[in-house]
Each structure stands twice: as structure tokens, then as C-alpha cells.
Amino acid sequence: MANFPKDFLFGVATSSYQIEGAVNEDGRTPSIWDTFSKIKGKTYNGDTGDIACDHYHRYKEDIGILKEIGVKAYRFSIAWPRIYPEKGKFNQKGMDFYKKLIDELLKNNIKPVATIYHWDLPQWAGDLGGWLNRDSIYWYSEYSQKLFKEIGDVVPMWITHNEPWCASILSYGIGEHAPGHKDYREALIAAHHILLSHGEAVKIFRDMNIKESQIGITLNLTPAYPATEKEEDYLAAKYADGFSNRWFLDPIFKGKYPVDMIELYKKEIGEFDFIKNEDLGIISQPIDFLGINFYSRSIVKYDENSLIKGEAVEGPGKKTDMGWEISPESLYDLLKRIDKEYTNMPIYITENGAAFKDIVNKDEVHDQERIEYVKEHLKYAIKFIEDGGNLKGYFLWSLLDNFEWAYGYSKRFGIVYVDFETQKRILKDSAIWYKEVINKNLIDN
Ligand SMILES: N=[N+]=NCCCCNC(=O)[C@@H]1[C@H]2[C@H](O)[C@@H](O)[C@H](O)[C@@H](CO)[C@@H]12
């Protein structure tokens, strides 16, 4: 048996484009994901977020489920295209949806945790170059300042960005996510402007002196391990760590980009002329907490021909339906590393969870693999806390089965099953198990 601290914050997480639907309602205009998902071949089966979990209309029912599970906090994201459907034009109706959502959460004694940006950039911004345009920091500043004014007093935890790595590298470099570009220089420019917009939003938040509220950022961090004891594989792991983790951690916590990665990238992308003198000082504004999204680790072997001198090899552990190795001990390694090398400010695991092939049988879903996945990761979370680690909460990804980006509806991460034909919700065994963990504040072995 392993106990959590008494004030440990148990939550679940979702994001706007993945669950809301209602993409043309109350003034919302398209995001880059509305556009991208309609391009043939970009998403599994041509799936889009047009309807998703119809959460825009069913939010009261879904908050009722949060209440039933007993979560203390709910991490959701705000759809920028609902708030500013056109450049510079605020949409009160879009804002009113989130005010109603937050009111319902507070009525149910659930702490709202708002992510300002979870990848659904308004298409009007995409048309102006998106995150490649340095003006994106002004568009984002106007957006975040308006949110702080409208709901700053009822949202105790703000997350500026969800996974800058995915919003830049996966989207402008690898091309798997919107807008689907495959240009590594673009990817680093986008990453820089996203980080810069984070720093500007933190400055605005501080200047507004919003009481009883904290601000941070969520990074997806993937610990990298060498495939063998060979020196070249250790080098490959170092570069993989720079590619996934240090490129974002270092500017935020050390006020500089990692020199080894700048040297490595310079050959490919040329000069870093998009970085202005004052930028790193803005990016490294002090924050109140770090959000970490953890799913798996990477194991790499040296590869002379790859940009980052390495290629991933399959790990020995069991896999989730995403093909990601289940490696809970890597979460412990990661947390210890962050604590030792970066910060001992409060950390929240803002996403952790797994996709498995769920089968409905007489309105029940026996997802024991998902229970085991979450249980093992929570055990290592407790181990870190028992070491003195400043881990303050855990948000399970996700509340509902939802639109899994390029995988569409083919991958189910929810602890609540969604029948997308009928929109019926069914609590999986993992939801019942999580309810018990929260209620008892401990993990049974
Ligand atoms: N190097 N490297 N690799 C990074 C691999 C990215 C892993 N995917 C994520 O973190 C996304 C996060 C997202 O917030 C959520 O919107 C997604 O639904 C979940 C599930 O996919 C996770």
C-alpha cells in the first residue's frame, strides 16, 4: 500500500478540439486542425473534431461524471477560435461557454485548470504564417490577456501552452500535426515564438496581479536511453534528450538554448537569426509550477545519417495501443532528473495515460491494462514524493475517449468510454478504480 500526501491534486485532462465539437457554433471559426483534418490522408479514416464528444452541449453531463469519480481538479483547454474568431475581434458568446463550464466546475467543488493553447490555432492566424510569424506573440498576448481579464479570478491554475514540442517540431518539422509542414528550420522558429509567447503571457499575468492564481507551462518530456553501452549510443541518447527535452527545458529554466543542439542544428538550419537579444530573458520569466506530460521513454542507437544522429529502437517492455513502451520507472528517472538539473518548484503530471483496445460488454468495459498502467506510474510518483520530490498532482489522460489527432477516433485514452454513434458515456473499470484511489488517497498493491 502506498499513500499520497493529503493535499495531492488528483485530476483528469482533456482538450478543446479533441472533445468539444460544435465547430461552427456561437461564432467559432475554423482552427488549423479543422482545416488539416479535412485534408485527405491527414487523419485516420478522415476523422475530424466536427462533433467529437459533443462536449460543448454535454459539458454538464461530463462534469457530473467528474463529480461521480471524485476528481479534485479538471484540466481543460480553451479554444482560441471561440474567443477571437477573427483577428482582433473578441467573441463574448465563445467566452460565455467557458464561464458556464467554470461555474459548473466550481459548483461541484472541482478546481478548474485552464490550458490557454492546446494546438487549435485560429485559421486566420494560420493564414498569416501561424507560429512562424513573430507577430504570433502579439496575437497570443491579446488572447491570454483577455482570458486573464474575463476569468482570471475563477481559474486558480493557468497553463500557457500544452507541449510546445508537439506544436512546433511535430507540426512544422515532422509534419504529422497541423499545419503539416516538414521543414526543421520552421520547426525551431515556431518553437521559439511559442516559448516567447509563453514568456510574454507570464509577464502580462504578473502585471495584472491576479490573486490566488498560479501560472506554468506543460512540456511533454521523453527520457532518452542508449540502446547499448557503446559510446556512440550514449551520444545519440544525449542528442535525443536535446531534441525532445532540453530544447524547451533550458530556455525556460536556464535562459539559454542548449549549445550542443545549436551546433548540431546549425549545419541543417543555418543561422539562428530569429532569436532577438531580449528573447531568452522573456522566455525564462519565473513560473509557479511545471506541468509534465509523460507517456513513455525512447531508446536510441547512433545513426550518422539522421539530423540528431540517432534512431529509435523498440523497447523490451509491453506496449500500449499507440505502440509506446510502458516504462513507469522512466517517469521516476525523469522526475529525479528535473529535480536535480532544473527546478524543485511544484511539479504536476498534467498528462499520463494509455490507449488500449477497449471492448464494451453489456455496458461494461474491463480495461485492466489501463488500470495497471496508471497504478504503476502512480507508484513511481509516490516513490519520488517519498524521496522528497515536489510532485503536487496528477492528471490522468483522459476523461473521455476523444479525437486522437492524426489517429482520429481509432485510439481510446479515456477512463470513460464514448460511443461516438450515440454519444453514450460508459465509465470503464479504470474510472471506478481511479475513484477509489482518490477516495482512499492511496494505491493498493
Ligand atoms: N520525442 N518525442 N515524442 C513526443 C511524443 C508525443 C506524445 N504525444 C503526446 O504527448 C500527446 C499529448 C497531447 O497533449 C494530447 O492531446 C494527446 O491526446 C495525448 C495522447 O497522444 C498526448
The ligand as an SDF file (V2000), in Angstrom:
LIG
                    3D

 22 23  0  0  0  0  0  0  0  0999 V2000
   10.1280   12.8910  -28.8310 N   0  0  0  0  0  0  0  0  0  0  0  0
    9.0420   12.7530  -28.7460 N   0  0  0  0  0  0  0  0  0  0  0  0
    7.9370   12.4010  -28.7410 N   0  0  0  0  0  0  0  0  0  0  0  0
    6.7620   13.0350  -28.3070 C   0  0  0  0  0  0  0  0  0  0  0  0
    5.6050   12.0900  -28.4870 C   0  0  0  0  0  0  0  0  0  0  0  0
    4.3430   12.8580  -28.3000 C   0  0  0  0  0  0  0  0  0  0  0  0
    3.4480   12.0430  -27.4340 C   0  0  0  0  0  0  0  0  0  0  0  0
    2.0660   12.5800  -27.5070 N   0  0  0  0  0  0  0  0  0  0  0  0
    1.6610   13.3830  -26.5920 C   0  0  0  0  0  0  0  0  0  0  0  0
    2.3530   13.7630  -25.7000 O   0  0  0  0  0  0  0  0  0  0  0  0
    0.1970   13.7350  -26.6620 C   0  0  0  0  0  0  0  0  0  0  0  0
   -0.3740   14.5350  -25.6230 C   0  0  0  0  0  0  0  0  0  0  0  0
   -1.3930   15.5950  -26.0050 C   0  0  0  0  0  0  0  0  0  0  0  0
   -1.3810   16.6620  -25.0680 O   0  0  0  0  0  0  0  0  0  0  0  0
   -2.8280   15.0310  -26.0630 C   0  0  0  0  0  0  0  0  0  0  0  0
   -3.6480   15.9680  -26.7370 O   0  0  0  0  0  0  0  0  0  0  0  0
   -2.8250   13.6750  -26.7750 C   0  0  0  0  0  0  0  0  0  0  0  0
   -4.1520   13.2210  -26.9480 O   0  0  0  0  0  0  0  0  0  0  0  0
   -2.0440   12.7120  -25.8760 C   0  0  0  0  0  0  0  0  0  0  0  0
   -2.0720   11.2750  -26.4190 C   0  0  0  0  0  0  0  0  0  0  0  0
   -1.3300   11.2050  -27.6220 O   0  0  0  0  0  0  0  0  0  0  0  0
   -0.6360   13.1650  -25.6680 C   0  0  0  0  0  0  0  0  0  0  0  0
  1  2  2  0
  2  3  2  0
  3  4  1  0
  4  5  1  0
  5  6  1  0
  6  7  1  0
  7  8  1  0
  8  9  1  0
  9 10  2  0
  9 11  1  0
 11 12  1  0
 11 22  1  0
 12 13  1  0
 12 22  1  0
 13 14  1  0
 13 15  1  0
 15 16  1  0
 15 17  1  0
 17 18  1  0
 17 19  1  0
 19 20  1  0
 19 22  1  0
 20 21  1  0
M  CHG  1   2   1
M  END
$$$$
